[in-house]
C-alpha cells in the first residue's frame, strides 16, 4: 500500500473562499454526469450539484463527482435537506464541501456543523475506511487529516434566517454563509424575483453584515452584472448559471432562430 498522501485531501475551494478570493461556480441541477463533465471542462472554480431541487441520489452525486474529478473544478453539494444522515452519506462519498439549505437558527446551524465532524468536535459517524472518502481503507489516516479540508456553508433563504443571521453566522463550525435569494424573495412576497431594488438592498445588507461577523459569503446571481455587484459588495463565491436553464434557453433561441424555415 502506498504511503498516505495528505495532499490528496486538499480543498483548494475552501482555501480560496476563506481568503476571500473570488470563486465562480456553475450549477448542475439535471443530475446528469454527462452535463457535469461538460460544464467542468469550461474551467469553473466549482461545480454546484443541487440535491435539493435536482433529481439526485447519493449514487447520482457520486457519478457526477467522478465525472468532474478529471478536471480542476471543485465539487460542492447542496443536499435535499440539512439532515445529519444525508450529510454523513455525502462526506463518506468523498464530498468535502457542502451547502446546507434552509438554515434558520443558531441551533440548526450547530446541528449541521456537528454533522460535519467526528467526536469530540461533532457527531459524525465513522465509516470512512469502508467508503469512497477513505478510498476503501487505502487512506488509513483519513480521520486525522480530512476535517481540516471540509467546508460548510449554511444557506439563509427565509425571513427567519435573516432575523437570526448573526447567531447563524457566528456558530462554531460554520465556515461561510450562502444566500438563497430566490427563496428569500418568495418568503418576502416578491414571488421569487430577487432582481428588484428592494431585494437587492436586502442582499447587500446581508453580505455586508455577514462579512462584518467574520465569515465569507456566497450567493446565486441571475446575471453577470448581478454577480459583479455581489462580488463588489463582498461575496467570495457566486453561482452564475445552471445546466437546465442554459439548455432551455439555448433550445428556445435555436428554435426561434430557425422558425423562418417553416414559413
Protein Blocks (a to p, Z undefined) as FASTA:
>chain_A
ZZddfklmpcfklmmmmnopacdddddfkopaklmmmmmmnopabdcddfklmccdfklm
mmmmmmmmmpmbdcddddfbdcfklmmmmmmnopabdcdehiabfklmmmmmmmmpccfk
bmcdcfklmmmklonoiammlmmmmmmmgccddddfbfklmmmmmmmmmpghiabdcddf
klmmmmnonnopakbmklmmmmmmmmmmmmmnopacddddfbfklmmmmmmnopabdcfb
dfklmmmmmmmmmmmmmmmmmZZ
